[in-house]
Amino acid sequence: MTLLVKSGGEDVFPEWKGYFAEFAPDVDTRFWNDPDVSPESVEYVMVWEPPVGWLAKFPNLQVVFSSGAGVDHITRDPDWPRHLPLVRMGGMEQRMSEYVVWAALTALRDTRDFALGQAAHEWRYKEVPHSARDLTVGIMGMGNLGIAAAAALRGMGFKTRGWSRTPKTLDGIESFAGAGDLGDFLAGTDILVDLLPATPATENMIDAHLLAGLPDHATFINAGRGKHLVEADLLAALDAGTLGGAVLDVFQTEPLPADSPIWDHPKVTVTPHIASTPTKREKARYVAEGIKRFNEGKDLPNVFSPENGY
């Protein structure tokens, strides 16, 4: 069995090879463009942004693993093998939950203002008007990550609600679904979290109209996809005072350009797309377990659905 790895450059491949030797010693792990690999021998790939047409070159390919939670970097290839399982990277629930709780607490305590005060050597003492029990966090996207994040938020005392494409019944979470429920969902949300998948329907979904549906004091957290947010509309809402703040981990262009006004906005906290990134070792273990499950005839987790778009 041969596994090709395209995630990071050739300089980090020895690290991948070592981890796969630990978790899948029977698998021959090779760098994605190794000239000594026969296309017929390749049964598995773990990839990020494979070249267009590359996946179609392997006649015996069995499973495609994305090295990230998203798969749009694969499905934008018109020749990607739709007949094969496409597995999204999993094992991110704990890390995403930690990030969302941290970001919600950042909003609750207005830590962006304290950070600016520290940089200016200013003692910006103020009373914090709310505790977590006073605020409702609304999560857009109630998949595995959204459900895990909601549970962690409830542990901190936040009230939680979720919005998704189709109705869901989840313990302890007030559920909303579809376009008809979106207005009510937003109107009662103090902290809005985007964990939506990347689909044509979600691109630029978070715009001026959607943000206007939030209470004036609300904060927006984006740990989903940068393409969901119309960044100019967010900045306009912050400047107008109709949005209280934002914590952003993903952006329309990454890395965030040095001249972006987002960097210096006093109401925005920026993190560099690190909300739920597992370590290489964790990713290798996840893929190795997926290969083992496939060889044993068991169902694979986190398989992409072309019909749903995630």
FENUR-V515498 format. One record per residue. N is the residue number from 1. RES is the residue in one letter. SS is DSSP state (~ for helix, > for strand, _ for the rest). Layout:
n-><N N>
res-><RES RES>
ss-><SS SS>
This chain:
n-><1 2 3 4 5 6 7 8 9 10 11 12 13 14 15 16 17 18 19 20 21 22 23 24 25 26 27 28 29 30 31 32 33 34 35 36 37 38 39 40 41 42 43 44 45 46 47 48 49 50 51 52 53 54 55 56 57 58 59 60 61 62 63 64 65 66 67 68 69 70 71 72 73 74 75 76 77 78 79 80 81 82 83 84 85 86 87 88 89 90 91 92 93 94 95 96 97 98 99 100 101 102 103 104 105 106 107 108 109 110 111 112 113 114 115 116 117 118 119 120 121 122 123 124 125 126 127 128 129 130 131 132 133 134 135 136 137 138 139 140 141 142 143 144 145 146 147 148 149 150 151 152 153 154 155 156 157 158 159 160 161 162 163 164 165 166 167 168 169 170 171 172 173 174 175 176 177 178 179 180 181 182 183 184 185 186 187 188 189 190 191 192 193 194 195 196 197 198 199 200 201 202 203 204 205 206 207 208 209 210 211 212 213 214 215 216 217 218 219 220 221 222 223 224 225 226 227 228 229 230 231 232 233 234 235 236 237 238 239 240 241 242 243 244 245 246 247 248 249 250 251 252 253 254 255 256 257 258 259 260 261 262 263 264 265 266 267 268 269 270 271 272 273 274 275 276 277 278 279 280 281 282 283 284 285 286 287 288 289 290 291 292 293 294 295 296 297 298 299 300 301 302 303 304 305 306 307 308 309 310>
res-><M T L L V K S G G E D V F P E W K G Y F A E F A P D V D T R F W N D P D V S P E S V E Y V M V W E P P V G W L A K F P N L Q V V F S S G A G V D H I T R D P D W P R H L P L V R M G G M E Q R M S E Y V V W A A L T A L R D T R D F A L G Q A A H E W R Y K E V P H S A R D L T V G I M G M G N L G I A A A A A L R G M G F K T R G W S R T P K T L D G I E S F A G A G D L G D F L A G T D I L V D L L P A T P A T E N M I D A H L L A G L P D H A T F I N A G R G K H L V E A D L L A A L D A G T L G G A V L D V F Q T E P L P A D S P I W D H P K V T V T P H I A S T P T K R E K A R Y V A E G I K R F N E G K D L P N V F S P E N G Y>
ss-><_ > > > > > _ _ _ ~ ~ ~ ~ ~ ~ ~ ~ ~ ~ ~ ~ ~ ~ _ _ _ _ > > > > _ _ _ _ _ _ _ ~ ~ ~ > > > > > > _ _ _ _ _ _ _ ~ ~ ~ _ _ _ _ _ > > > > _ _ _ _ _ ~ ~ ~ ~ _ _ _ _ _ _ _ _ _ > > > _ _ _ _ _ ~ ~ ~ ~ ~ ~ ~ ~ ~ ~ ~ ~ ~ ~ ~ ~ ~ _ ~ ~ ~ ~ ~ ~ ~ ~ ~ _ _ _ _ _ _ _ _ _ _ _ _ ~ ~ ~ _ > > > > > _ _ _ ~ ~ ~ ~ ~ ~ ~ ~ ~ ~ ~ ~ _ _ _ > > > > > > _ _ _ _ _ _ _ _ _ > > > > ~ ~ ~ ~ ~ ~ ~ ~ ~ ~ _ _ _ > > > > _ _ _ _ _ _ _ _ _ _ _ > _ ~ ~ ~ ~ ~ _ _ _ _ _ _ > > > > _ _ _ ~ ~ ~ > _ ~ ~ ~ ~ ~ ~ ~ ~ ~ ~ _ _ _ _ > > > > _ _ _ _ _ _ _ _ _ _ _ _ _ _ _ _ _ _ _ > > > _ _ _ _ _ _ _ _ _ ~ ~ ~ ~ ~ ~ ~ ~ ~ ~ ~ ~ ~ ~ ~ ~ _ _ _ _ _ _ _ > _ _ _ _ _ _ _>
